[in-house]
């Protein structure tokens, strides 16, 4: 018999992690994407490559180095004592930081593409009207790049929900603290609790379908607006 009290905590924790990570990803990814789209620096593609590295790095490799960085001997050991903790590894805060790093390219790239698609003409017009760079960004760039922001938010949220290797490496399997949905499915399979695994995995399949459908709808709407 299914125990809802056991299934709900990893779902709740995953939604909290994905929501908070998505907000932080948009806050961090937007200025990075803007700089990559507008900068003339020769080394900007090197920065873009660093941002995109989580796309090709095995999650366990990234998770391993994040575990070292968040541990007592790394930066996490210097930051965590600020609120009385010893380390950021195996904590919810560590999961958030790892998720932001791991999902950053899924947010930066759509926003960068949206900024680049605007072209120079709208910004030149804004300059002739004596708009400040700050005003131009918020009144011209952001509204025109709205589809890119929507795509980035959907991809960032969905990618965080589906994380496994990175969150398992840096968060472990602590119920109520770091045991997210993907880890719970793995745990149920390991203990041969197939019913619980089917329920959670089936929910992930339905969620994935909704994400893909949302992406198709957004792309269709963007194409219609451009025409």
N, C-alpha and C positions, 0 to 999 in steps of 0.2 A: 504494500500500500504506500502511495506517495505521501511524503511528509513535507507539506508546504513550508513548515517552519525551517526545514533544512534547505529547501530550494530557493527561497526568497532572499536570504542574505547575500549570496553571490550575485544575484541579479541586481539587487539594490546597490551593492558596492560597485558593480560594473557600470551602472547608469551614473552614479556619482562620479566615478573616475572619468568616464567619457565626457560628461558634461563639463566638469572643471577643466579637463585637459583641452577640450575644444575651445573654451573661452581663452585660455592661456595661449593656445596655438594661434588664434586669430590676433591676439595682442602682440605676440612675438613675431608671427609670420608676416603680418602686414607691412611693417617697416622694412623687413628683410626683402620682401617681394618688391616693394617700391624702389628700394635702392638697386636691386638687380635689374629692374626694368628700365630705370632712368639713368643709372650711372654710366659714365664713359670710361671708367677705370679699366685698365687692361687686365687686371687680376680678378675682375668680378666673376669670371667663369670658374676660377679656382675656388672662390667662395661658394658659388652655386654647386660645384662638385662636392664640397664638404657637406653642404646642406643635404644633398641628394644621396649621400653615402648609405644611409639606412635602407635605401631601396635595394641595394645589392649586397650589403653585409648580412651574413647569417645572423638571425636574431640572438642565437646563443653567444656569438662573438661580441656583439654589441652589449648584450646583457652581462657578459663576463667583465668587460671593462667598466661598465656602469656600476657593477657590484663593487669593484675595487675603488672606484671614485666615490661612491656613496658610503663606503665602509668606514670604520673607526680610523684607519690609517690614511684615508683620502680626504677630499674636501667635505664629505658628509660628516666626518669626525670633527671638523672645525665649526660647521654650521649648526648641527643638531644640538650642541650644548646650550645654544641660545634659548631653547625652550625646555631644557632639562633632559634631553635625550642623549644617547651615546652615539647613535649612528642613524643615517637615513636609509640604510639597507633594511629590508624586511619591515618597512613602514608604508602607510598609505601615501605619505608625502614623497617618499622615494618612488613609488609607483607613478605618481603624477609627473615628477621630473623625468623619469624614464620614458613615459608615454609621450611627453612633449617632444623629447629628442627623437624618439623613434617615428613619430607621425609627422614631424615637421615638413618633410618634402611633399607630403600629400596635401598640405595646406599652402605652402609657399608657391608651388608650381602653378596651380590654377589661378591664384591671385596675380602672380607675375604675368602669366599669359593674358589675363584680362587687362592689366595695366598697359602691356605692350600693344594690345589690339586697339587701344584708344587712339594712338598716333600722337603727333605733335600739335596738330591744328587746334584742338580745343584748349590746350595750354597756352598757345600763342594768342588766341583770342582773349583768354582770361588775363594775360599779361597786358594786352592793350587796354583793358578796362581797369588796370592798376590793382588787380587782385593780388594779395600777398600769397607767397607759396603755401602758407597754412590754409588760407581760404580756398585756394585753387584745389588743394588736395581734397578738402572735405566737400566742396560744392561742385567740383568737376570730376575728379578722378574716382572718388568713392561711388557716387551714383552711377557713373558709366561702367564701373567694374563690378556692379552688384551681382551679376550672374556668377562671376568668378568667386566672390565671397560665399555665395550660396553653395556652390560646388565644393569649395574648400571646407566649409562647415560640415557638409554631409560626409565627405571623405574622411575628414579628421575624426569625427565622431564614430563612424563605422569602423575605421581602422583601429581605433582604441578599443572598441568593443571586442574585436576579433584578435587582439594581441594574445600571444601565448608564451613564446620562448623568452622574450624580454621580461615579462612580468613574473614568470616563474623563476628566472635567474635572480632578479633583484628583490622580489617580494616573497618568494617561497609559497607556502600553502597554509597560511594562518587564518582560520575561520574568523570572519567578521572584521579582519584587518587587511589581509592581502589576497584572500581566496576569491578571485574574480571568476566570471562565468566560464571562461575557457579552461582555467585550472580545475574548476569543479567538475566539468565534463571529463577531463583526464582522470581525476580522482575517482569518479564513479566507474569509469571503464576499468581502471586498475583493480578496483574491488568487485568487479563483475556485477555492478548494480545497473543492469541494462535499462530498466524502465526509467530511472532518473536520468540516465545519459541520453536516452531517446527523447525525453521531454525537453531537456535543455538544448540538445543538438537540433531537434526539430524547430525550436524557437529561433535558433540562429539561422537555419535555412530560410525561414519565413522573413526574418529581418534582412538577410542578404538580398532576397528577392525585392523587398521594398526599397532597399538602397539602390539597386540597379535600376528599378523602375523609376525612382525619383531622378536619377542621373539622366535617363533617357528623356523624361519630361522636361527637365531643365535645359538640356541640349536642344530639344525641339523648340522650346520657347525662345531661347537665345537666337536660334536660326531665324525664327519668324520675326523677331524684333529687328534683326540686322537687315532683313529684306524690306 
